[in-house]
Amino acid sequence: MIQTLFIVLSVLLSLVSIGLTLRLNRINQAFSEYRIWAENEIERVSRTDTGTGALKNSAFNDLLSSECRRAVREFTPLTLMKLDMKHLNGDDPSDDEMHQVAQILKERLSRPGDQLGRCGQNQLCLLLPSTNEHAGVFANVCHQAVNDAFTSSDVQFTLAACTFQPTASLTPEMASEMVNETLVKALSEKPGEVLFHAEYSHDFNPMYT
C-alpha cells in the first residue's frame, strides 16, 4: 500500500515537474519573442543610425524635404553633400571607420540646422540650409579633415556637393538626383577628390559661416 502510494506520488510529482517545465519554456519563448519585437520596434522608430550616430536615411530624407520647402518659402539656398568612402581594394569601410568619419564631420557642423545622415552602407550625407556657392570651400574643408585622419590607410574619400537656389524646381527628389549624379561623375572622373556644383545667384548672398 505504501509502495503503491509512493509510486503514485512519484508519478504525480513527475507530471507536475513536466508541466512546470513546459510552462517555463513557454514563458521563456514568449519573453524572447517580446524582446525581439521590442528591439525591432525601437530600431524602427529610432531616427539615428546606431553605428555612426547620424540620422537614418529615412529621417534624413524627411528633413531634406522640409528644408527644401523652407528654402523656397524663405528664399534661401541650401547645400547637399554626399561623401563616399571605400578601400582602394574595393572593400567597404568597417563600422569603426564609418563611426570615426561621422564624428569628424559632426565636429564641423557648427549650426543648429546642419545635419548629418547615413545614406548608404559606405556613404554619409550633409545637409546645410541657408548656404550659397561658397559652400564649396566648406566641402573641401570636410574632405581634407577626413583625409588627414586616414593618412596611414588605403581609404579613399570622394565628395560630391551641390548648392541649390530656392526655385520652384527645388524638391528633395531633384536635389538627391543631382547630388547622386555629381557623385557618380566624381567617382568616374575625380575619385578621391571633391566635385562641387552650384546654381549661382547674384541677387542675394547668405554666406555659410
Secondary structure, DSSP 8 states (H G I E B T S, - for coil): -HHHHHHHHHHHHHHHHHHHHHHHHHHHHHHHHHHHHHHHHHHHH--B-TTTSSB-HHHHHHHHHHHHHHHHHHT--EEEEEEEEEETTS----HHHHHHHHHHHHTT--STT-EEEEEETTEEEEEEES--TTHHHHHHHHHHHHHHHTTTS-EEEEEEEEEE---TT--HHHHHHHHHHHHHHHHHHSTTSEEEEE---SS------
